[in-house]
C-alpha cells in the first residue's frame, strides 16, 4: 500500500470552526441564501442513476471483484470497464472497495478540478453538492487568493475537513488530497484524477483512499469513483492538527505505533461494514449526479470567483 507523506497543511492547527462544539447544520440558513451562488441550492438531490439502484439491490458481490489501492492505476488506466464499476465488496485481505460509475453529460474534467479547488473553503459551497447530507466544510490552507495557482494546486497537498452524513451516520472527515502520481496515475488529455487519503478530524489516523477518475465520453464525461477502506494508518500529526489533541502524541509515540495499529485496523474493519458500504455507494452516486446536473452552469458563472 502506498504511504502517505504528511504535508505542511497537515501540520497546521485545526481550523477554529472544528474546535469544540460544532455549529454545523444541514440546509441553508438566511445568511447562506444571500450568497451569489445560492440559486443553485436545492433542498433535495436529484435521483440516482438506474444502474446504481441495481447495485444497491444486489448487495455485496464476491471478493474476487475487489482489489486494493495498489492496483488502482492498472485497473482505471485500462480502456473500457472493469467487472465491478458500481457496487461494493470486501477483499480477502479485508479491504472494503466501493465503486461508483456516474455518467455526466455536458461536464468536463476541468470543471471537476475547478470544483475541488473552489468549494473547500466554504460550507455554503459544499452544501450545493449534497444538500441532504453535507453540513460543514473548511480547509487547512485557504489558497483561494494565492495568485498564479491552478485549480489543482488549490487542493492537492491540502486538507479538506468536512462534516457530513453517510446514510444515518454523521462523520467528521479529513480528506488529504495527494498528487495523482502518488498512486501511479499519469496525465491524459481530457482526463483528471482526484486522489486523497481519507481520515478523521479527531485522530491522527487514516482509514482509506479515494480515487475519482473523470474521463471524456462522446457527450461529456464519466466519473469512476473508488473508495478503498482499510487498513488504517497512524499519521505523524501534531496535537494541534486534530480535535482530540491528547491522542496525537499517544498514538504517534514509539509505544503507540507498536500497540495501536491492530486496534486501528479492527476499528476500521468494524466501522466499514456492509451497511456503511451500501450507504457510501448511495451517497457518492447522489452527490456526483446531483452536482453534475448544474456544474457546467456553475462553472461558467463562478470560475473567476476566488
C-alpha positions as CSV (number, residue, x, y, z in Angstrom):
1,X,0.0,0.0,0.0
2,X,1.4,3.5,-0.8
3,X,2.4,5.5,2.2
4,X,1.0,8.9,2.9
5,X,3.6,11.7,3.3
6,X,2.5,14.4,5.8
7,X,2.4,17.9,4.4
8,X,2.7,21.4,5.7
9,X,-1.1,21.7,5.5
10,X,-1.5,18.6,7.7
11,X,0.7,20.2,10.4
12,X,-1.3,23.4,10.7
13,X,-3.7,24.0,13.6
14,X,-7.2,22.7,13.1
15,X,-9.5,25.4,11.8
16,X,-11.4,27.2,14.6
17,X,-14.7,26.0,13.3
18,X,-13.8,22.4,14.2
19,X,-12.5,23.0,17.7
20,X,-15.0,22.4,20.5
21,X,-18.7,22.2,19.9
22,X,-19.8,22.2,16.2
23,X,-22.4,24.7,14.9
24,X,-22.7,22.9,11.6
25,X,-26.2,22.3,10.1
26,X,-27.9,20.9,7.1
27,X,-29.5,23.2,4.6
28,X,-29.1,26.9,4.0
29,X,-29.9,29.5,6.7
30,X,-30.9,33.1,6.0
31,X,-27.3,34.3,5.6
32,X,-26.4,31.5,3.2
33,X,-29.4,32.3,1.0
34,X,-27.8,35.7,0.3
35,X,-24.7,34.2,-1.3
36,X,-24.3,34.9,-5.0
37,X,-24.5,31.1,-5.9
38,X,-27.5,30.3,-3.7
39,X,-29.8,30.0,-6.7
40,X,-28.1,26.6,-7.3
41,X,-29.0,25.3,-3.9
42,X,-31.7,22.6,-3.9
43,X,-33.2,21.1,-0.7
44,X,-33.0,17.6,-2.2
45,X,-30.6,15.8,-4.5
46,X,-31.6,14.6,-8.0
47,X,-32.4,10.8,-8.2
48,X,-29.5,8.4,-8.5
49,X,-28.9,6.8,-11.9
50,X,-30.7,3.5,-12.6
51,X,-27.6,1.2,-12.6
52,X,-26.9,2.3,-9.0
53,X,-30.3,1.1,-7.9
54,X,-29.5,-2.3,-9.4
55,X,-26.2,-2.4,-7.5
56,X,-27.8,-1.4,-4.2
57,X,-30.4,-4.1,-4.6
58,X,-27.7,-6.7,-5.4
59,X,-25.8,-6.1,-2.3
60,X,-22.2,-7.1,-1.7
61,X,-20.6,-9.0,-4.5
62,X,-17.9,-11.8,-4.2
63,X,-14.4,-10.9,-3.0
64,X,-13.0,-11.7,-6.5
65,X,-14.5,-8.5,-7.8
66,X,-12.3,-6.4,-5.4
67,X,-8.8,-5.2,-5.4
68,X,-6.6,-2.8,-3.4
69,X,-5.4,0.7,-3.9
70,X,-2.1,-0.7,-5.2
71,X,-3.9,-2.0,-8.3
72,X,-6.0,1.2,-8.9
73,X,-3.7,2.6,-11.6
74,X,-3.7,-0.5,-13.7
75,X,-7.5,-1.0,-13.3
76,X,-8.5,2.6,-14.0
77,X,-5.9,3.3,-16.7
78,X,-7.0,0.4,-18.9
79,X,-9.6,1.2,-21.6
80,X,-13.2,0.1,-21.3
81,X,-14.7,-1.0,-18.0
82,X,-13.9,-3.4,-15.2
83,X,-16.1,-6.3,-13.8
84,X,-17.4,-4.1,-11.0
85,X,-18.0,-0.4,-12.0
86,X,-20.7,0.1,-9.4
87,X,-21.0,-1.9,-6.2
88,X,-19.0,-3.0,-3.2
89,X,-17.2,-6.0,-1.8
90,X,-14.7,-6.9,0.9
91,X,-11.4,-8.4,-0.4
92,X,-9.7,-11.4,1.0
93,X,-7.3,-9.1,2.8
94,X,-10.1,-7.2,4.5
95,X,-10.2,-4.0,2.4
96,X,-13.7,-2.8,1.5
97,X,-13.9,-1.5,-2.1
98,X,-16.8,0.7,-3.0
99,X,-17.1,1.6,-6.8
100,X,-19.5,4.0,-8.5
101,X,-19.9,5.0,-12.1
102,X,-21.6,8.3,-12.8
103,X,-22.5,9.5,-16.4
104,X,-22.1,13.3,-16.7
105,X,-23.5,14.8,-19.9
106,X,-22.1,18.2,-20.7
107,X,-19.4,18.1,-18.0
108,X,-15.6,18.1,-18.4
109,X,-12.7,17.1,-16.3
110,X,-11.6,20.7,-16.0
111,X,-14.9,21.5,-14.3
112,X,-14.2,19.0,-11.6
113,X,-10.7,20.2,-10.9
114,X,-12.2,23.7,-10.5
115,X,-14.9,22.4,-8.2
116,X,-12.4,20.7,-5.9
117,X,-10.3,23.8,-5.7
118,X,-13.3,26.1,-5.3
119,X,-15.6,24.5,-2.7
120,X,-13.1,23.7,0.0
121,X,-13.2,27.0,1.9
122,X,-16.9,27.4,2.2
123,X,-19.7,25.3,3.8
124,X,-22.3,27.1,1.6
125,X,-20.5,25.9,-1.5
126,X,-20.0,22.4,-0.1
127,X,-23.8,22.1,0.6
128,X,-24.6,22.6,-3.0
129,X,-23.0,19.2,-3.6
130,X,-25.3,17.1,-1.4
131,X,-27.9,19.3,0.4
132,X,-29.4,16.4,2.3
133,X,-26.0,15.2,3.8
134,X,-23.4,18.0,3.8
135,X,-23.2,20.1,6.9
136,X,-19.8,21.9,7.0
137,X,-16.5,22.3,5.2
138,X,-13.3,24.2,5.9
139,X,-9.7,23.8,4.7
140,X,-6.3,23.6,6.3
141,X,-4.8,26.2,3.9
142,X,-7.1,28.8,2.2
143,X,-5.3,29.2,-1.2
144,X,-8.2,30.9,-2.9
145,X,-6.5,34.3,-3.1
146,X,-3.0,33.0,-3.9
147,X,-2.1,34.4,-7.3
148,X,-1.0,32.1,-10.1
149,X,-2.2,28.8,-8.7
150,X,-4.0,26.4,-10.9
151,X,-7.3,24.8,-9.8
152,X,-5.4,21.6,-8.9
153,X,-2.8,23.4,-6.9
154,X,-5.5,24.8,-4.7
155,X,-6.5,21.4,-3.4
156,X,-3.5,19.0,-4.0
157,X,-1.4,18.8,-0.8
158,X,-4.3,20.4,1.1
159,X,-6.7,19.0,3.7
160,X,-10.5,19.4,3.4
161,X,-12.3,19.0,6.7
162,X,-15.9,18.0,6.2
163,X,-18.9,17.1,8.4
164,X,-21.4,15.0,6.6
165,X,-23.9,12.1,6.8
166,X,-23.2,8.8,5.1
167,X,-26.6,7.3,5.5
168,X,-27.7,8.0,9.0
169,X,-24.1,8.1,10.3
170,X,-22.6,11.5,11.0
171,X,-18.9,11.6,10.2
172,X,-16.2,14.3,10.7
173,X,-13.7,13.5,7.9
174,X,-10.2,14.8,6.9
175,X,-9.7,14.4,3.2
176,X,-6.0,14.8,2.4
177,X,-5.6,15.3,-1.3
178,X,-2.5,13.9,-3.0
179,X,-0.9,14.3,-6.4
180,X,-2.3,11.5,-8.6
181,X,1.3,10.4,-9.4
182,X,1.4,9.2,-5.7
183,X,-0.8,6.4,-6.9
184,X,0.9,6.0,-10.2
185,X,-1.5,7.9,-12.4
186,X,-0.2,9.9,-15.4
187,X,-1.8,12.9,-17.1
188,X,-4.0,12.1,-20.1
189,X,-5.8,14.6,-22.3
190,X,-9.3,15.4,-21.1
191,X,-8.9,13.2,-18.0
192,X,-8.3,14.1,-14.4
193,X,-7.7,12.0,-11.3
194,X,-8.7,13.3,-7.8
195,X,-6.9,11.3,-5.2
196,X,-6.9,11.5,-1.4
197,X,-6.2,9.8,1.9
198,X,-9.3,9.5,4.0
199,X,-9.1,10.2,7.7
200,X,-11.0,11.6,10.6
201,X,-10.8,15.1,12.2
202,X,-10.3,14.0,15.7
203,X,-7.4,11.5,15.5
204,X,-4.1,11.3,13.5
205,X,-5.4,8.2,11.7
206,X,-6.1,7.5,8.0
207,X,-8.6,4.8,7.2
208,X,-8.7,4.6,3.4
209,X,-8.0,6.1,0.0
210,X,-10.3,7.6,-2.6
211,X,-9.8,8.0,-6.4
212,X,-12.2,9.8,-8.7
213,X,-11.3,9.3,-12.4
214,X,-13.0,11.7,-14.7
215,X,-12.6,10.7,-18.3
216,X,-14.2,12.0,-21.5
217,X,-17.2,10.5,-23.3
218,X,-18.8,11.4,-26.6
219,X,-21.4,13.5,-24.7
220,X,-19.4,14.9,-21.8
221,X,-17.6,12.8,-19.2
222,X,-18.0,10.0,-16.7
223,X,-16.6,9.6,-13.2
224,X,-15.4,6.3,-12.0
225,X,-15.1,6.6,-8.2
226,X,-13.3,4.2,-6.0
227,X,-13.1,4.1,-2.2
228,X,-10.6,1.7,-0.6
229,X,-11.3,1.4,3.1
230,X,-8.6,-0.3,5.3
231,X,-6.1,-1.0,6.6
232,X,-5.7,2.0,8.9
233,X,-2.5,4.1,9.2
234,X,-1.3,6.3,12.0
235,X,-0.1,9.7,10.7
236,X,2.7,11.8,12.3
237,X,0.4,14.8,13.1
238,X,0.9,17.3,15.9
239,X,-1.8,17.6,18.6
240,X,-3.0,21.0,17.3
241,X,-3.9,19.3,14.0
242,X,-6.7,17.1,15.5
243,X,-9.7,17.8,17.7
244,X,-8.5,15.4,20.4
245,X,-5.0,16.8,20.8
246,X,-4.0,14.4,23.6
247,X,-4.5,11.5,21.3
248,X,-1.8,12.6,18.8
249,X,1.3,12.2,21.0
250,X,0.0,9.0,22.4
251,X,-0.7,7.3,19.0
252,X,2.4,8.7,17.3
253,X,4.8,7.7,20.1
254,X,7.0,4.6,19.7
255,X,4.7,2.6,22.1
256,X,1.6,3.9,20.3
257,X,2.9,2.9,16.9
258,X,3.6,-0.6,18.2
259,X,0.4,-1.2,20.1
260,X,-2.2,0.9,18.3
261,X,-2.1,-0.3,14.6
262,X,-4.0,-3.6,15.3
263,X,-6.6,-1.7,17.3
264,X,-7.0,0.9,14.4
265,X,-7.4,-1.9,11.9
266,X,-10.1,-3.6,13.9
267,X,-11.9,-0.2,14.3
268,X,-11.7,0.4,10.5
269,X,-13.0,-3.1,9.7
270,X,-15.8,-2.8,12.2
271,X,-16.9,0.6,11.0
272,X,-16.9,-0.2,7.3
273,X,-19.4,-2.9,7.3
274,X,-21.9,-3.8,4.6
275,X,-24.4,-1.1,5.8
276,X,-21.8,1.7,5.6
277,X,-20.5,0.4,2.2
278,X,-24.1,0.5,0.9
279,X,-24.7,4.0,2.2
280,X,-21.3,5.2,0.8
281,X,-22.3,4.0,-2.6
282,X,-25.7,5.7,-2.4
283,X,-24.0,8.9,-1.1
284,X,-21.4,9.1,-3.9
285,X,-24.0,8.3,-6.6
286,X,-26.3,11.1,-5.2
287,X,-23.7,13.8,-4.8
288,X,-21.9,13.3,-8.1
289,X,-25.0,13.0,-10.2
290,X,-26.7,16.0,-8.4
291,X,-23.8,18.4,-8.8
292,X,-23.1,17.3,-12.4
293,X,-26.6,18.4,-13.3
294,X,-25.7,22.1,-12.8
295,X,-21.9,22.1,-12.7
296,X,-21.4,23.5,-16.2
297,X,-23.6,26.5,-15.4
298,X,-22.0,27.0,-12.0
299,X,-18.5,26.8,-13.6
300,X,-19.4,29.3,-16.3
301,X,-20.8,31.7,-13.8
302,X,-18.2,31.5,-10.9
303,X,-15.0,30.1,-12.3
304,X,-13.4,33.6,-11.9
305,X,-14.6,33.9,-8.3
306,X,-11.9,33.1,-5.7
